[in-house]
Amino acid sequence: MRTRRTAAVAVLLVLTGCASAPEEATGTLEQIAERAGCAPDLQTDAAELRQAKCATGDGTYVLTTFATDRGQREWLNQAKDYGGSYLVGRKWTVSADAGTVKQVRERLGGQIETTEPHGSHPSGQTDEGHGEGHTAGHTAGHTAGQH
């Protein structure tokens, strides 16, 4: 009897947890952007990744899609040097401040990954806008030398 009750509670907890997070988005950059309610402003269109700026009621963020899982993981590993908040799905990421990432997750699903920056900021500076600067520098590193 006790085992049945414990199992029922466990199932209820799992179902409750699943109900709060939407099914993870899949598809092209444009399909994922549409689901997020974004009209993507394409910034990078390369073989290994596509990247667009999005501005919605949730905030401003960068949506990146990847050709391979490995390419995405390498990108995320490099991003850890800069810190920031990332919403991660299969072959896509959203880069933004923590609040925006949480809001976008309500539409796209995925997992939130947050990392600390590699160094401290000079006195008086904050992390505000850091994700956008990181994205610009990180994109340039991936697309340097491509034409």
N, C-alpha and C positions, 0 to 999 in steps of 0.2 A: 504494500500500500504506500509506504513512504517513498519507494523508488518511483512509483508512478507519479506521485505529486512532484517530486524533484524533477523528473523528466518533463512534466507538463510546464513547470516554471521555466526550465531551460529553453524549451521550444518557444514559449511566449516571449522570453527575452530576446531570442534570436529574431523572431518575426517582428517584434517591436523595433529592434535596431535596424532591420532591413527596410522597414517602412519609411524611416526618416531620411534615407539616402536614396536618390534616384539611381536607376540603372546607369552604369557608366556609358558615356557617349562614345561613339565610334564613327569612323568615316573620314572624309576629306576635311581639310581646313575649313572650307566653306560650309560643309554640313555641320561641323561642330560649332562654328560661329553662329549659324542660324539657330541651332538649339539653345545657344547662350543668349540669343537676342541681339547679336552684334552684326553690324555691317563691317566686315573686315577691311582694314586698310593695309593691303599687302606690302610688306617691307622687304622680304627676302623670298625668292623663289628659286631654290637650288635643288639639285638632285637628292641631297641627303636630308634637307629640312626646308620647311616653308614657315614663314613667320609673318604675323599681321598684328597691328595695333587694333584694339577694340575699346570702345567707349560706350558704356551702358549705364543704366541707373545704379548698377552695382559698383561702378568705378571704372578706371582706366587700367587696362592690362594688356599683356602681350600673349597671344596664342601661338604656340609653335607645334607643328606636326613633324614627325620624323619618318623617314623611309624604313628604318629598322629599329627593333627594340634595343640593340646594342648601341646604335647611334644616340638614342635617347638617354641611355644610362651614362654614356661617356659625357654627354652634354650636362646632365645633372651632376655628375661627379665634379666636373670643372666648376659648375655653378656654386658648389659648396664653398669654394674659396671666397666668394663674394657675399655669402649669406643671403637671406631673404626667404620668402614664402612662395611655394610652388604647389599648384594643384596638378597631380600627376595621374594621367590615364594611360591606356595602352597606346603608345606611339604619339602622345600629345602631352603638352604641359601648358599651364597658365602661370605666368609670372606677374606678381603684383604684391601690394602690401597685404598683410595678414587678413585684414577685414574684407578686402575685395575678394581674396581667394576663398574665404568662407562663404561669401554670398554667391559667387559663381559656382561653387560646388553644389549648391541647391539645384542648379539646372543641369550640370554636366556629370555629377557623381565624381568618382576618382578619390584619390588619397592625398592628404595634405602633407607636404614635407617642408619643414622649416629648418634653416641652418643659421648659425651665427656668422657674422662677417669675419674675415681673416685677420683684421686689425681694428684697433679703435679709431674713432674719428677725432679730428682735432677739436679742441674745446669749442663748445657752442654749436657744433654740427650734430645733426640727427640722422637717422636712417631714412627720413622722408625723401622720396625720389630715388633712393639707392637702387631699387629694383629696376627702374627704367634705365639708369646709367649702366647698370650691370648688363642689361639685355643688349643695349647698343654696343657695348664693348665686346660682349660675348658673341654676338652675331657677326661683328666685324672679323673676329678671330676665325670663325667657321667659313666665312665667305671670302677671305683675303686670297687674292690670286685667281679667283674664279671670274670668268667673263661669260 
